[in-house]
Amino acid sequence: FGREQNMTITLPDSLYRRIAAQARVKKVTPTDFLTDFLDTHLAPQHPHVERIQGSEGWRAVVKGTRTGVDAVVGYRRAGYTPEEIAGDLLPHLDLAQVYDALSYYEDYRDEMDAYAAENTPEVWRGRMVEALGEKETAALLGER
């Protein structure tokens, strides 16, 4: 998730070493570890949403599932009610989880929209072309 501004905070060496050690355990940078820690403890609380580290960065999901907040928001934008989302479309979610996902999106709209813009099918196809070439990408995707 992006940040609007950069700031420098001076920490005692002993505290920095503890942060760095925890970051190594989680396989992230000390800055990413501390950002996630502070977001978890200072940001608006969403008991049904967690951020997980994926190959493309952080992603907000409904806790205990792999269902992205973006999926819940997508169904809502398509005109489905929270009750329809929980009852019919994503029946493994309860209504509280759906409402919390929608609330999370409202609290982090800019970051979520930026993430979505970086992860469209067109962007992913472009990444595949860079890695594999046009011909191999077309074959893999079943294009002619």
Secondary structure, DSSP 4 states (H G I P E B T S, - for coil): ---S--------HHHHHHHHHHHHHHTS-HHHHHHHHHHHHHSPP-TTEEEEEETTEEEEEETTS--BHHHHHHHHHTT--HHHIIIIISTTS-HHHHHHHHHHHHHTHHHHHHHHHTTSHHHHHHHHHHHH-HHHHHHHTT--
